[in-house]
Each structure stands twice: as C-alpha cells, then as structure tokens.
Amino acid sequence: MLRALVGITMISCASGASLRSAQVKEQQKLASDAPKVSFLQEEGKMETGLLAAQLAAGKLGLREAMRHMNDKMTVDEALRRLDGKLPEEVTSLLKTQSSKTAPTFTEESMAKARKILNKMVEDSYAELDNVIVECVALKNANGATYGQVVTDLARLGSEIAIAEKDIGESYNCIQQQDREYKAVETTLRNEGAE
C-alpha cells in the first residue's frame, strides 16, 4: 500500500508540467552527489520518464504504471527523490516505513484520530442523506411529470381515434352524396333527353 502511494506520487509528480525541470534538477543532484551513476539508475530514470509520458498521454493506465513501478524503486529511493515535495505527514509515514520500526501511538493520539474519523463518517452520512433526499425529490417530481405525460398521451390518442372515426364517417357521407348527385344528374339527363 505504501509503495503504491509512493508510486502514485512519483508518477503524478513526474507527469506534471514540471517534468523537465524536475529531471534536470535530479540529474544535477545526482551528478554532484556521485560522479558516476550506474547504468541501472540511469535506465530507471528513463523508464520513469517514459512511464510518466505514457500516463500523461493516456496510453497507460495508472494501475499498469503502478504495477510496473512497484518493483523498480525502493521506498528510500522514492523518499530521496521526493524530498521536500510531499506533505510532512506523508514524509513521516515514509520514513517510519523505511526504518522498519513499528510506530507507537499514545492514547491521546488514538482518541484524536478516532474523533477525526468519527467526524468524517458523520459528515459522509449527512452528505449521503442530503443526496438521497435530493434523488427522492427528483424521482417524485419526475414521477408526477411522467404520469401526466402518460395521461396526456392517452387522451390525445383517444382524441385522434375519434377524429379519425369522424373523418371516415365524413368520407362515407361524401361518397354517398356523390352517388346521389350522380343518380339525380343521370335522371335529369334522361328526362331532358325524352
């Protein structure tokens, strides 16, 4: 878990806009610390830069980058590279992890942590309750609108059916009147021809 945190931090730091300047500073620091850098260290830096570039371009997922970096870097090396870039709490946690000593917590610090965690849980539940209330209100409002739409569609369908029935009856009436007109016209012609 801690290696994952370090890897995420390394990759996110490297993939930012300061990638080039951080690499230059890192190279200058390494050059001043030791005159000769081994081939493996140089390869590791290039690999980290390549991973960061692939991650920034979206060609590589965070999980794959983490899996790849997990075995390539120790916690001490990550701590050295990120010196001054991490929050104090994270740095302290990393130093504790790298020294392999179990942290000791006082009852006071445990109580403080419990209070903070309980407050976070309470806030999360309150936020969840607010979201649930909003969702139920939206569902109810949309449910009423949906019911009204369904009712309107049924009413309009009924009106259309009645209008189509009236059109059909009118069409039949027109045809009947047309037949009667032709019959009267034929009768008038026959009487006029006699």
Disulfide bonds with the S-S distance in Angstrom:
none
